[in-house]
Amino acid sequence: MTLSNESLVQLSKHVFYIKYPTNIGIISAEEEKRLYLIDTANDDESVQRIIDFLKERFPGFRIAAALNTHAHADHCGGNARLMEETGCEIWAGKGTDALLENPDIEMNIIWGGTAVKELQTRYFIARKSRASKILEEGKAELIHAGNGKFIAVEPIPLGGHYIRQLGFLVTDTDGKKTLFMGDAISGRNVIRKYWIQYLLDEAGTKETLSRLPSIDADFYVPSHGQLVNDIEGLSELNLIAVLETENLILDIIRTPKTAEEILKEVADRNGITLKAAQFVLIGSTIRSYLSALRDEGRADYEIRENRMFWKRTRQNG
């Protein structure tokens, strides 16, 4: 993807983001000529474009650190190249640090074991990297902006999509606040195209989407899609997508079905022709829904003829 002047959007005095397949947050500390990135894109090639672009737009600056929202490959896949090229640090939350050092875990979780070779790609498996600093949830990191002023970066837990995902609430010296939300939420253009979003924990996803409107900010930046100034409508749209998929699964399991039969019917009803990557991503997501529904007493399973069948419980009719 080619980067241009329009790719860089300034949000406040020191805070920017790069419009990219995975949006990249930028914090500029002018006095010390340091840049701080939020996420690093998918791979060496993608992050190299970002490095070259930032050299042009911020001459004389160096990249001091990159902060990872979570350890999916499209958010941390550029870590290793970025460290090699710039000598920067990697900052990550507790738990994410271990995942960065063991990137094959992402695909193992989705597949449920060691995946077939054709799915062991850079889309799912990042290069190994190591966190230099472990961020504490709710404890702001202060970045010196010059003249005795600081930019505050507060890690906020945004669970549901993946293990120990964080958002970063950045409060600039001009008082403007930007929330970088990782994959806790998708932009309108993205959610309309991909109505069934990958999630690891449905209950956590619903809790996060319900909580996001309570976080005060001037700008809300999803990792995929366009920023918004008001999060309530976008949060509601994402929550509707989750609840619609939940209700679809409950409708499908009026009669007992295996997880793979549920996957086929979910795909058929949504007009999706599954390829291998979608098969495992949506299949893993459906199993997460089923676990949540069972925890809530709305569905249950039985083992019959060496197969696991899922059925909605009587309280759902």
Order of alpha helices (4+ residues) and beta strands (2+ residues): beta-beta-beta-beta-alpha-beta-alpha-alpha-beta-alpha-alpha-beta-beta-beta-beta-beta-alpha-alpha-beta-alpha-alpha-alpha-beta-beta
